[in-house]
Amino acid sequence: MARFYFVRHGDAYDDNFIQTDDSSLNKWGVVQARKLAYRLRDNKFDAMYCSQITRAIETCEAVNKYHNMDVEFKKEFNEVGDEDWPQPGVISKPGDLHNFHDRSEAIYKTFKGLVKRHRDSKAKMTEVIIFTHGNWIRALLTMILGDGNPNVFAHFVIHNTSLTIIDVNEDDDYEYVITISDAAHTQILKWEDFKDNKELYSDVN
């Protein structure tokens, strides 16, 4: 069984609730990323992938301080979506969903390619972590759990630095969704408990 950890980046919105591909993590995004890093510090990852967008890269770097791994940065994990993509309580027009269907199918193809790559690897890789984005993870879950139905996409909320874990049976490639948007570390590891930890937070004001 191979396990794939999908991580949404930390918070990168500015005071005007705007983020771009070049937006760095804000103060809370840095704290979220470091809490996630602390949670995953003892994991033994066999491979690490990351989107090419700044907020994902910075989240990856925070986690990788405990692992010192070579990271593959791939545009295939970059964020997707636009204002026509499905939203809760909004009826999507079929004519606006071509991009949604095409991108969702491309995301699922990327995932299946990743599964095949590690299944065929001589290194017997069992834990792979991917730093990506909320819509990317939602689209993947929609393909796995809803056969690409856009109504399913609208039901998912993926929190900053949350873990969505998918196990894949190596015999038949069957997917088991283990967790969706697990951000327990942002609550369990309280800021008050760690704010004086010089290694983790001394530079966060």
Backbone bond lengths (Angstrom), bond angles and torsions (degrees), N, CA, C in turn:
res aa  C-N    CA-C-N  psi(-1)  N-CA   C-N-CA  omega(-1)  CA-C   N-CA-C  phi
1 M - - - 1.463 - - 1.527 109.63 -
2 A 1.316 116.24 129.39 1.463 121.48 176.43 1.521 108.90 -104.18
3 R 1.321 116.46 141.83 1.467 121.58 -178.23 1.529 109.51 -117.03
4 F 1.335 115.13 130.39 1.460 122.04 -179.28 1.527 108.96 -117.18
5 Y 1.346 115.33 121.94 1.456 122.50 178.47 1.531 108.21 -100.01
6 F 1.322 116.75 118.39 1.463 121.09 175.79 1.519 108.78 -105.53
7 V 1.337 116.11 123.92 1.459 122.41 -175.56 1.524 109.56 -115.76
8 R 1.331 116.04 125.97 1.456 118.03 168.13 1.534 107.93 -80.98
9 H 1.308 116.42 143.93 1.463 122.70 179.49 1.522 111.93 -60.13
10 G 1.319 116.25 167.66 1.458 121.96 174.78 1.516 112.20 -76.23
11 D 1.327 116.20 171.46 1.462 123.35 -177.37 1.530 110.43 -62.15
12 A 1.341 116.14 130.22 1.462 120.30 -179.26 1.527 112.32 -132.31
13 Y 1.337 117.18 12.32 1.465 119.85 179.73 1.525 110.49 -74.00
14 D 1.352 115.90 141.96 1.453 119.88 177.02 1.522 109.75 -87.49
15 D 1.333 117.08 -172.10 1.467 120.94 -175.39 1.524 112.31 -65.19
16 N 1.321 117.12 -18.99 1.463 121.68 178.05 1.523 112.12 -98.34
17 F 1.324 116.17 13.31 1.462 123.48 179.93 1.526 111.17 58.33
18 I 1.325 114.06 44.89 1.463 121.41 177.46 1.522 108.58 -121.78
19 Q 1.326 116.34 137.08 1.460 120.73 169.72 1.529 108.28 -138.02
20 T 1.315 114.89 143.42 1.459 121.67 177.96 1.524 107.89 -122.85
21 D 1.320 116.03 177.96 1.469 119.31 178.60 1.519 111.77 -61.01
22 D 1.338 117.51 -23.80 1.461 121.25 -178.39 1.533 112.78 -95.86
23 S 1.310 117.55 1.35 1.470 120.42 -177.74 1.526 110.68 -69.10
24 S 1.334 115.45 130.65 1.457 120.89 174.35 1.520 109.50 -84.53
25 L 1.318 116.21 163.31 1.453 120.05 174.45 1.524 109.96 -60.07
26 N 1.327 116.38 137.95 1.454 118.51 173.07 1.535 109.36 -81.01
27 K 1.327 116.35 -176.08 1.471 119.54 -175.20 1.525 111.67 -55.73
28 W 1.335 115.80 -45.95 1.464 118.74 -177.93 1.520 111.13 -71.50
29 G 1.327 116.58 -31.40 1.458 119.85 175.77 1.515 111.98 -63.34
30 V 1.335 116.54 -38.25 1.464 120.86 177.02 1.526 110.02 -64.17
31 V 1.346 116.64 -44.66 1.468 120.45 178.60 1.525 110.45 -61.84
32 Q 1.339 117.09 -45.07 1.469 120.86 178.62 1.524 111.06 -57.96
33 A 1.333 116.33 -45.28 1.465 120.54 -177.74 1.526 110.97 -64.30
34 R 1.320 116.87 -39.09 1.466 119.95 -178.89 1.524 111.86 -72.91
35 K 1.328 116.98 -32.62 1.458 119.25 174.49 1.529 110.36 -66.24
36 L 1.338 115.97 -42.12 1.460 119.37 176.57 1.521 110.31 -61.83
37 A 1.331 116.23 -44.04 1.464 120.54 -179.93 1.523 110.51 -58.46
38 Y 1.320 116.48 -42.61 1.463 120.42 180.00 1.527 110.43 -64.93
39 R 1.315 116.33 -39.61 1.470 120.19 178.54 1.526 111.81 -62.79
40 L 1.330 116.57 -37.46 1.472 121.29 -174.74 1.529 112.99 -96.22
41 R 1.318 116.92 9.21 1.463 119.83 -171.21 1.527 113.71 -59.91
42 D 1.332 117.77 -29.11 1.465 120.38 -176.72 1.525 113.28 -99.74
43 N 1.331 117.65 0.57 1.463 119.85 176.52 1.524 110.21 -67.03
44 K 1.321 116.32 150.15 1.461 122.20 179.23 1.527 108.56 -113.17
45 F 1.323 115.69 84.01 1.453 119.91 -178.27 1.528 110.93 -79.00
46 D 1.323 115.06 141.82 1.457 120.86 177.88 1.524 112.23 -92.60
47 A 1.329 116.48 -22.62 1.463 120.28 179.67 1.519 108.80 -156.08
48 M 1.339 116.10 151.76 1.458 122.39 -178.41 1.524 108.52 -136.21
49 Y 1.348 114.72 127.31 1.466 121.45 179.38 1.522 108.65 -122.80
50 C 1.338 115.30 156.93 1.456 118.93 -178.81 1.519 110.22 -152.66
51 S 1.311 115.35 147.19 1.458 121.48 170.50 1.530 109.07 -64.24
52 Q 1.317 115.71 168.36 1.469 120.68 -179.50 1.528 111.99 -97.92
53 I 1.319 117.56 15.10 1.461 122.55 -178.70 1.528 109.60 -98.78
54 T 1.331 115.86 139.45 1.466 122.74 -168.01 1.523 113.60 -51.16
55 R 1.320 118.62 -47.96 1.473 120.46 -174.33 1.525 112.22 -64.63
56 A 1.333 116.15 -31.83 1.468 119.34 175.80 1.522 110.51 -74.19
57 I 1.322 116.78 -40.13 1.467 121.51 179.75 1.528 110.20 -60.65
58 E 1.321 117.07 -44.93 1.463 120.40 -178.53 1.527 111.53 -67.23
59 T 1.323 117.39 -35.07 1.467 120.23 175.48 1.522 110.29 -66.31
60 C 1.315 115.94 -42.77 1.468 121.37 177.16 1.524 110.88 -60.25
61 E 1.312 116.89 -43.98 1.464 120.69 -178.77 1.523 111.35 -62.00
62 A 1.330 117.13 -38.54 1.465 120.23 179.25 1.521 110.92 -62.31
63 V 1.325 116.66 -44.61 1.462 120.72 179.58 1.522 111.07 -69.07
64 N 1.310 115.98 -39.21 1.462 120.40 -173.53 1.525 113.29 -72.21
65 K 1.322 117.76 -11.08 1.461 119.81 175.30 1.523 111.37 -61.93
66 Y 1.328 116.94 -24.95 1.461 120.97 178.39 1.528 112.04 -89.64
67 H 1.331 117.66 -9.33 1.467 119.92 -171.78 1.530 113.67 -123.95
68 N 1.324 116.82 -28.12 1.464 121.60 177.02 1.535 111.84 53.36
69 M 1.331 115.24 50.21 1.458 120.43 -177.62 1.527 111.04 -99.61
70 D 1.317 115.80 157.83 1.457 120.92 168.57 1.522 107.84 -75.26
71 V 1.325 116.35 129.23 1.464 121.58 -176.54 1.523 109.75 -108.01
72 E 1.323 116.37 136.93 1.458 121.12 173.31 1.527 108.14 -98.60
73 F 1.326 116.01 116.67 1.458 121.94 179.69 1.525 108.66 -95.65
74 K 1.340 116.74 119.25 1.459 121.11 -173.03 1.529 110.94 -130.58
75 K 1.332 115.57 133.68 1.460 120.13 178.91 1.526 111.81 -66.41
76 E 1.336 116.88 -20.82 1.463 119.96 179.21 1.532 112.38 -61.50
77 F 1.348 117.13 -18.80 1.459 120.92 179.65 1.528 112.50 -99.30
78 N 1.346 117.10 5.53 1.463 120.70 178.46 1.529 111.08 -66.22
79 E 1.340 115.36 161.41 1.460 120.52 -179.15 1.529 111.32 -64.47
80 V 1.322 114.61 152.88 1.464 122.42 179.29 1.527 108.38 -133.29
81 G 1.345 115.48 166.72 1.451 119.63 172.79 1.513 113.88 112.00
82 D 1.333 115.72 158.89 1.458 122.42 175.67 1.516 108.85 -151.40
83 E 1.335 116.39 -173.79 1.467 120.09 -173.61 1.529 113.24 -66.30
84 D 1.323 117.41 -15.75 1.465 120.30 179.26 1.529 112.65 -87.27
85 W 1.329 117.00 -6.11 1.462 118.38 179.42 1.523 109.84 -71.11
86 P 1.335 118.12 155.59 1.465 121.74 -174.09 1.526 113.01 -57.63
87 Q 1.321 114.91 138.07 1.456 122.18 176.89 1.528 109.19 -128.11
88 P 1.337 117.99 151.49 1.471 119.93 179.27 1.518 111.79 -56.70
89 G 1.326 116.78 132.18 1.452 121.72 175.61 1.510 115.79 75.87
90 V 1.327 117.36 4.53 1.465 121.54 -179.07 1.519 109.07 -114.89
91 I 1.322 115.98 128.93 1.456 120.26 178.68 1.523 108.86 -80.26
92 S 1.316 116.37 117.14 1.463 120.53 -178.59 1.522 109.85 -80.07
93 K 1.316 115.35 139.38 1.457 120.70 177.03 1.529 109.00 -82.53
94 P 1.316 117.98 127.04 1.479 120.93 -177.92 1.525 113.16 -51.14
95 G 1.317 117.12 -35.72 1.456 120.03 -178.60 1.508 114.32 -68.02
96 D 1.342 115.95 -18.53 1.468 120.51 -179.18 1.528 112.82 -91.74
97 L 1.329 116.82 -1.57 1.457 119.91 -169.31 1.527 114.46 -102.12
98 H 1.330 117.61 5.20 1.466 118.61 179.74 1.527 110.80 -59.82
99 N 1.322 116.43 -44.75 1.456 120.05 179.65 1.518 110.61 -63.63
100 F 1.328 116.74 -39.37 1.467 120.56 178.73 1.524 110.77 -60.43
101 H 1.311 116.89 -48.73 1.463 120.27 -178.58 1.530 111.08 -64.95
102 D 1.322 116.63 -43.53 1.470 120.06 -178.73 1.513 111.19 -63.62
103 R 1.343 117.24 -45.29 1.459 120.37 -177.49 1.530 110.61 -69.74
104 S 1.335 117.32 -38.16 1.463 119.88 178.98 1.523 110.94 -63.42
105 E 1.322 116.54 -42.31 1.463 120.05 178.47 1.527 110.76 -65.38
106 A 1.344 116.78 -36.74 1.469 120.31 178.13 1.529 110.61 -66.74
107 I 1.326 117.53 -38.92 1.462 121.77 178.16 1.522 110.59 -63.91
108 Y 1.316 115.89 -44.46 1.466 118.84 179.48 1.525 110.47 -64.47
109 K 1.321 117.06 -37.80 1.464 120.86 177.14 1.526 110.66 -63.77
110 T 1.324 116.69 -40.00 1.473 120.78 176.62 1.522 110.30 -61.20
111 F 1.333 116.44 -44.64 1.468 120.57 179.06 1.521 110.96 -61.83
112 K 1.312 117.32 -47.55 1.466 120.11 -178.91 1.523 110.90 -64.00
113 G 1.318 117.13 -34.47 1.463 120.03 175.71 1.514 111.56 -65.06
114 L 1.346 115.98 -38.42 1.463 120.58 177.24 1.516 110.64 -65.04
115 V 1.321 116.40 -42.31 1.461 120.56 177.85 1.524 110.30 -59.89
116 K 1.315 116.48 -47.08 1.469 120.66 -179.12 1.522 111.14 -62.83
117 R 1.324 115.95 -40.86 1.472 119.71 -179.22 1.518 111.15 -59.23
118 H 1.318 116.69 -43.16 1.460 119.55 -177.17 1.515 112.56 -83.47
119 R 1.316 117.15 -25.43 1.457 119.36 173.76 1.522 110.72 -68.11
120 D 1.323 116.49 -37.55 1.457 121.36 -178.17 1.527 113.18 -84.94
121 S 1.339 116.49 -7.17 1.459 119.61 -177.49 1.523 111.15 -68.84
122 K 1.297 115.13 144.26 1.465 120.52 176.85 1.532 111.34 -73.83
123 A 1.332 115.72 -12.84 1.465 119.93 -171.59 1.528 113.26 -87.23
124 K 1.321 118.65 1.19 1.466 121.71 178.14 1.524 111.19 52.16
125 M 1.325 115.90 53.88 1.458 120.59 -178.03 1.530 110.30 -74.27
126 T 1.327 116.06 130.61 1.455 120.28 -176.18 1.530 113.66 -120.24
127 E 1.332 119.30 -17.69 1.454 121.41 178.60 1.523 109.55 -132.69
128 V 1.322 115.93 118.44 1.457 122.41 -178.14 1.517 107.97 -125.51
129 I 1.336 117.85 135.30 1.456 121.23 179.78 1.518 109.40 -119.12
130 I 1.336 115.35 137.71 1.457 122.04 -177.45 1.526 108.65 -128.97
131 F 1.329 117.15 125.48 1.464 122.53 177.88 1.520 108.08 -99.14
132 T 1.317 115.73 117.15 1.456 120.00 -172.66 1.522 109.73 -144.00
133 H 1.337 117.70 -141.30 1.462 121.76 -168.23 1.523 111.11 -138.24
134 G 1.340 115.75 162.60 1.444 121.32 -173.52 1.515 114.79 -59.62
135 N 1.329 117.48 -50.56 1.462 119.81 -179.37 1.524 111.59 -65.06
136 W 1.314 116.56 -34.25 1.473 120.48 179.05 1.527 109.58 -60.87
137 I 1.323 116.05 -46.80 1.469 120.36 -179.25 1.528 110.32 -67.50
138 R 1.334 116.82 -41.53 1.464 120.53 178.47 1.527 111.38 -60.26
139 A 1.333 116.16 -41.71 1.464 119.88 179.89 1.526 110.91 -65.62
140 L 1.333 116.98 -40.79 1.466 120.00 177.84 1.526 110.76 -62.09
141 L 1.326 117.10 -46.03 1.458 120.53 179.02 1.523 111.30 -62.96
142 T 1.320 116.55 -36.72 1.459 120.52 178.41 1.517 111.35 -63.30
143 M 1.327 116.57 -38.66 1.466 120.02 178.15 1.521 111.04 -68.48
144 I 1.342 117.08 -40.53 1.465 120.59 -177.00 1.521 112.00 -74.31
145 L 1.330 116.61 -44.30 1.461 120.66 -172.18 1.531 113.71 -97.78
146 G 1.328 117.03 -20.91 1.462 119.16 -174.71 1.501 114.89 -129.64
147 D 1.343 117.23 14.81 1.468 121.04 179.56 1.527 112.21 51.67
148 G 1.334 116.14 33.82 1.459 120.54 176.26 1.515 115.31 83.22
149 N 1.326 117.76 8.69 1.467 121.59 -179.08 1.531 110.30 -66.70
150 P 1.334 119.37 118.80 1.469 120.94 -177.26 1.518 113.50 -61.77
151 N 1.333 117.99 -24.93 1.460 120.06 177.67 1.526 111.25 -65.47
152 V 1.331 116.60 -29.46 1.467 121.06 177.36 1.527 109.74 -71.36
153 F 1.322 117.17 -41.43 1.470 122.67 -179.90 1.529 111.02 -53.00
154 A 1.334 116.64 -41.50 1.459 120.70 -174.65 1.528 112.79 -68.55
155 H 1.315 118.54 -14.89 1.466 121.19 -177.93 1.531 113.37 -86.83
156 F 1.324 118.54 -12.00 1.463 120.89 -177.04 1.523 111.48 -91.07
157 V 1.327 116.03 136.39 1.462 123.15 167.93 1.524 106.68 -120.27
158 I 1.314 116.70 124.27 1.466 121.41 -179.82 1.524 107.83 -112.43
159 H 1.323 116.86 112.84 1.459 121.91 -175.09 1.535 111.78 -79.53
160 N 1.325 114.92 157.42 1.463 120.29 177.79 1.522 110.88 -58.93
161 T 1.292 116.33 134.53 1.477 128.35 -179.05 1.521 112.86 58.56
162 S 1.335 117.43 17.93 1.465 119.19 178.39 1.523 111.12 -74.79
163 L 1.334 114.74 159.56 1.456 122.81 177.97 1.526 109.87 -106.58
164 T 1.310 116.05 126.67 1.456 122.25 168.37 1.524 105.85 -115.54
165 I 1.326 116.72 116.18 1.462 121.40 -171.60 1.518 109.93 -112.27
166 I 1.317 115.41 130.43 1.460 121.74 179.84 1.522 108.71 -127.74
167 D 1.322 116.02 123.74 1.459 121.41 173.28 1.523 108.97 -94.43
168 V 1.330 115.63 144.72 1.464 120.76 179.27 1.519 108.78 -127.12
169 N 1.329 115.74 123.89 1.460 121.79 176.20 1.523 109.14 -69.76
170 E 1.299 116.69 121.80 1.463 120.79 -175.21 1.528 113.00 -70.89
171 D 1.333 117.69 -16.81 1.468 120.01 -179.47 1.521 112.72 -79.40
172 D 1.355 116.06 -37.68 1.463 118.10 -175.65 1.529 113.53 -132.54
173 D 1.349 117.36 7.82 1.467 122.71 179.20 1.530 113.22 63.22
174 Y 1.325 117.22 18.81 1.465 119.41 179.04 1.525 109.36 -71.03
175 E 1.340 116.20 137.41 1.459 121.52 -175.55 1.526 111.42 -100.29
176 Y 1.331 115.89 134.14 1.460 122.73 175.52 1.530 107.67 -117.84
177 V 1.316 117.26 118.53 1.461 120.65 177.98 1.531 107.87 -83.54
178 I 1.319 116.45 114.43 1.468 122.10 -174.79 1.521 111.35 -90.03
179 T 1.321 117.59 -47.93 1.464 121.41 176.28 1.522 108.76 -140.41
180 I 1.329 115.32 153.51 1.460 122.62 174.10 1.523 108.23 -128.20
181 S 1.318 116.47 122.18 1.468 122.30 174.07 1.527 112.87 53.87
182 D 1.329 116.71 48.00 1.463 121.98 178.40 1.531 109.10 -82.33
183 A 1.329 115.14 105.34 1.470 120.81 178.98 1.521 110.82 -115.95
184 A 1.312 116.86 32.92 1.464 120.86 -176.79 1.526 112.27 -57.29
185 H 1.324 117.23 -31.87 1.468 120.25 -178.03 1.530 112.00 -61.44
186 T 1.334 117.24 -27.68 1.460 118.71 -179.64 1.519 111.96 -75.13
187 Q 1.326 117.23 -13.61 1.462 121.60 178.20 1.531 111.67 -108.12
188 I 1.331 116.15 -43.79 1.459 120.38 -177.18 1.526 110.87 -68.00
189 L 1.328 115.92 -43.48 1.460 120.14 178.70 1.523 108.20 -87.88
190 K 1.323 116.51 83.73 1.446 121.83 -173.64 1.528 111.63 -65.97
191 W 1.327 114.72 144.87 1.460 120.55 177.59 1.527 110.63 -56.12
192 E 1.327 116.92 -39.54 1.468 119.77 -177.76 1.527 111.87 -63.38
193 D 1.320 116.75 -28.57 1.459 120.95 -178.62 1.528 112.65 -78.60
194 F 1.330 116.45 -19.42 1.457 119.12 -171.29 1.529 114.25 -125.55
195 K 1.314 117.85 -5.65 1.460 119.44 -173.38 1.523 112.91 -64.06
196 D 1.340 117.46 -24.83 1.462 120.14 179.96 1.524 113.05 -94.05
197 N 1.341 115.90 2.97 1.457 120.31 177.25 1.528 108.06 -75.07
198 K 1.320 117.22 106.35 1.462 120.99 -172.87 1.528 112.23 -62.16
199 E 1.330 115.93 -33.13 1.467 118.87 -179.49 1.523 111.49 -66.33
200 L 1.335 116.55 -37.10 1.450 119.33 -172.96 1.522 113.46 -93.76
201 Y 1.338 117.80 -40.20 1.457 118.99 -165.27 1.516 116.29 -132.56
202 S 1.303 119.98 8.19 1.461 120.23 -173.27 1.534 112.63 -62.69
203 D 1.345 117.56 -22.76 1.460 120.79 -177.49 1.524 112.48 -99.78
204 V 1.339 117.87 7.77 1.467 121.28 179.32 1.512 108.56 -102.49
205 N 1.318 116.52 121.09 1.461 120.88 -177.51 1.523 110.64 -100.13
